[in-house]
């Protein structure tokens, strides 16, 4: 940490003896600083605490959502910064990963233009994973066409040299993006990509219009092994259930 003030804020934030008010004050100081490291701590803590709200807890840092969004947008315009964590692999673009984590919860449609170039240039899996989450959030429910980010995600999905888990994770960015161009990508991925990529694409097709894509889902599922994992197993169950309901 660059200054004594920020170091004290960080210590106070993580101290088990700090009160809620002290933690909130420390969070605000870290967030509003010009330090990439301090901002990253605030971004990461917001992402972590917000991810726990699905279990019923609240996020006290939500009150800083406007500042978080503003700072995250600014950070995504900066060059990638490498952070070398002890005993862990260095993250190339750690500042981008942390900022994208904020957009994964707070991002808006206007942020798509910030996410797209990072998806094209990033090589670190942590950055890409956060980028997929941010893209999913920002594309959700919009009916506007964004060919650039569709192309950026498609490039990852169909890149045979990439890790299969990364390719499958890229599919999730399309979860709530109901435009014809995305459906075309999903059909192509279902037909051409190996497991688990094809299964994740098929799962989104089944959610969009199961009956429309039933023939394709049947055809591709025949090539899957009997012990294929989720979501391939779920698709096979859907197909089985559809025939049982007809009898």
C-alpha positions in Angstrom: 0.0 0.0 0.0 1.4 3.4 -1.1 0.7 5.5 2.0 0.5 5.1 5.8 -3.1 6.3 5.7 -4.1 3.6 3.2 -2.2 1.0 5.2 -4.1 2.0 8.3 -7.4 1.9 6.4 -6.6 -1.6 5.1 -5.7 -2.8 8.6 -8.8 -1.3 10.1 -11.0 -2.8 7.4 -9.7 -6.4 7.9 -9.4 -6.1 11.7 -11.9 -8.4 13.6 -12.1 -5.7 16.3 -13.3 -3.0 14.0 -16.9 -1.9 14.2 -19.3 -1.8 11.3 -18.9 2.0 11.0 -15.1 1.7 11.0 -15.2 -0.9 8.3 -17.5 1.3 6.2 -15.2 4.2 6.7 -12.2 2.2 5.7 -13.9 0.8 2.7 -14.8 4.3 1.5 -11.2 5.5 2.0 -9.8 2.6 0.0 -12.4 3.0 -2.8 -11.9 6.8 -3.1 -8.2 6.7 -3.2 -6.1 6.8 -6.4 -4.3 3.6 -5.5 -4.9 0.7 -7.8 -4.3 -1.7 -5.0 -6.6 0.0 -2.6 -9.4 0.3 -5.1 -8.9 -3.4 -6.0 -9.4 -4.4 -2.4 -12.6 -2.4 -2.3 -13.8 -3.9 -5.6 -13.0 -7.5 -4.5 -14.7 -7.1 -1.1 -17.8 -5.7 -2.7 -17.9 -8.6 -5.2 -17.4 -11.2 -2.5 -20.0 -9.8 0.0 -22.5 -9.3 -2.8 -22.0 -12.9 -3.9 -23.1 -14.0 -0.4 -26.4 -12.1 -0.6 -27.9 -15.1 -2.3 -27.8 -16.8 1.0 -29.9 -14.1 2.6 -27.2 -11.7 3.9 -27.1 -8.0 3.1 -24.3 -6.1 1.5 -23.4 -3.0 3.5 -21.2 -1.7 0.7 -24.1 -1.3 -1.7 -24.6 2.2 -0.5 -21.4 3.0 -2.4 -22.6 1.6 -5.7 -22.4 4.8 -7.6 -18.8 5.4 -6.5 -17.9 1.7 -7.2 -19.3 1.9 -10.7 -17.5 5.1 -11.5 -14.2 3.9 -10.2 -14.6 0.5 -11.9 -15.3 2.3 -15.2 -12.2 4.4 -14.8 -10.0 1.4 -14.0 -11.1 -0.5 -17.1 -9.8 2.4 -19.2 -6.3 2.0 -17.7 -3.7 -0.5 -18.9 -3.7 -4.0 -17.3 -1.7 -4.3 -14.1 0.0 -7.5 -13.0 -0.3 -8.5 -9.4 2.0 -11.2 -8.1 0.5 -12.9 -5.1 2.7 -15.0 -2.9 2.2 -18.7 -3.4 -0.3 -18.0 -6.2 0.0 -17.4 -9.9 0.4 -13.8 -10.9 -2.8 -12.2 -12.3 -2.1 -10.3 -15.5 -4.7 -7.6 -15.5 -5.7 -7.9 -11.9 -7.0 -4.4 -11.9 -9.3 -5.3 -14.8 -10.5 -8.5 -13.1 -11.4 -6.6 -9.9 -13.2 -3.8 -11.8 -15.1 -6.4 -13.9 -16.2 -8.0 -10.7 -18.0 -4.7 -9.9 -19.7 -4.7 -13.3 -20.8 -8.3 -12.8 -23.2 -6.9 -10.2 -23.6 -3.3 -11.1 -22.9 -3.1 -14.8 -25.3 -1.4 -17.2 -25.8 -1.7 -21.0 -23.6 1.3 -21.6 -20.6 -0.7 -20.1 -20.6 -3.2 -22.9 -18.1 -1.1 -24.9 -15.7 -1.2 -21.9 -15.9 -5.0 -21.6 -15.6 -6.0 -25.2 -11.9 -4.9 -25.8 -10.8 -6.5 -22.6 -12.4 -9.8 -23.6 -10.4 -9.6 -26.9 -7.1 -8.8 -25.3 -7.1 -10.7 -21.9 -5.3 -14.0 -21.5 -5.6 -14.5 -17.8 -8.4 -16.8 -16.8 -9.4 -14.6 -13.8 -9.9 -11.6 -16.0 -11.8 -13.6 -18.6 -14.1 -15.2 -16.0 -15.0 -11.8 -14.5 -15.4 -10.5 -18.0 -18.0 -13.2 -18.8 -19.9 -12.3 -15.6 -19.8 -8.6 -16.4 -21.0 -9.2 -20.0 -23.9 -11.4 -18.7 -25.0 -8.6 -16.4 -24.8 -5.9 -19.0 -26.4 -7.9 -21.9 -29.2 -9.2 -19.7 -32.7 -8.2 -21.0 -31.4 -5.8 -23.7 -32.8 -6.4 -27.3 -30.2 -4.1 -28.9 -27.6 -5.7 -31.2 -24.0 -5.6 -30.1 -22.1 -7.4 -32.8 -18.7 -6.5 -31.4 -19.1 -8.3 -28.1 -20.9 -11.2 -29.8 -17.9 -11.6 -32.0 -15.5 -11.3 -29.1 -17.3 -14.0 -27.1 -17.7 -16.2 -30.2 -13.9 -16.0 -30.8 -13.3 -17.4 -27.4 -16.1 -20.1 -27.7 -14.8 -21.5 -31.0 -11.0 -21.1 -30.2 -9.9 -24.8 -30.2 -6.6 -23.9 -28.6 -8.3 -22.5 -25.5 -9.1 -24.3 -22.3 -12.5 -26.0 -22.6 -13.7 -24.6 -19.3 -13.0 -21.1 -20.4 -14.9 -21.7 -23.7 -17.8 -23.1 -21.7 -17.8 -20.2 -19.3 -18.0 -17.7 -22.2 -21.3 -19.3 -23.2 -22.9 -18.0 -19.9 -22.5 -14.4 -21.0 -25.3 -15.0 -23.5 -27.7 -16.4 -20.8 -30.1 -13.4 -20.9 -29.3 -12.0 -24.3 -32.2 -13.0 -26.4 -31.3 -11.8 -29.9 -31.3 -13.9 -33.1 -27.5 -13.5 -33.6 -26.8 -15.1 -30.3 -29.2 -18.0 -31.0 -27.2 -18.6 -34.2 -24.0 -18.8 -32.2 -25.5 -21.2 -29.7 -26.8 -23.5 -32.5 -23.3 -23.5 -34.1 -21.6 -24.2 -30.8 -24.0 -27.0 -30.0 -23.2 -28.7 -33.3 -19.5 -28.0 -33.6 -18.0 -27.8 -30.1 -16.9 -30.6 -27.8 -18.2 -31.2 -24.3 -18.7 -29.3 -22.1 -19.0 -26.3 -24.5 -21.7 -27.9 -26.6 -23.7 -28.9 -23.5 -23.7 -25.3 -22.2 -24.8 -24.0 -25.6 -27.5 -26.6 -25.8 -28.7 -25.7 -22.3 -29.2 -22.1 -23.3 -31.1 -23.2 -26.4 -33.4 -25.4 -24.4 -34.1 -22.5 -22.1 -34.9 -20.2 -25.1 -37.2 -22.6 -27.0 -37.0 -26.2 -26.1 -39.5 -27.4 -28.7 -37.9 -25.5 -31.5 -34.5 -27.0 -30.8 -35.7 -30.4 -29.7 -34.5 -32.2 -32.8 -31.0 -30.7 -32.5 -30.8 -31.5 -28.8 -31.8 -35.1 -29.5 -29.2 -35.5 -32.2 -26.3 -34.0 -30.3 -27.2 -35.8 -27.0 -26.9 -39.2 -28.7 -23.2 -38.5 -29.1 -22.7 -37.7 -25.4 -21.5 -40.4 -23.0 -24.0 -41.8 -20.5 -22.1 -40.3 -17.6 -21.9 -36.8 -19.1 -22.1 -34.2 -16.4 -24.3 -31.1 -16.0 -25.7 -29.6 -18.0 -25.6 -32.4 -20.5 -27.3 -34.7 -17.9 -30.1 -32.1 -17.5 -30.7 -31.9 -21.2 -31.0 -35.7 -21.5 -33.6 -35.6 -18.6 -35.5 -32.9 -20.4 -35.7 -34.9 -23.6 -36.8 -38.0 -21.7 -39.4 -36.0 -19.8 -40.8 -34.5 -23.0 -41.5 -38.0 -24.4 -43.0 -39.2 -21.1 -45.4 -36.3 -21.1 -46.6 -37.3 -24.5 -47.5 -40.8 -23.5 
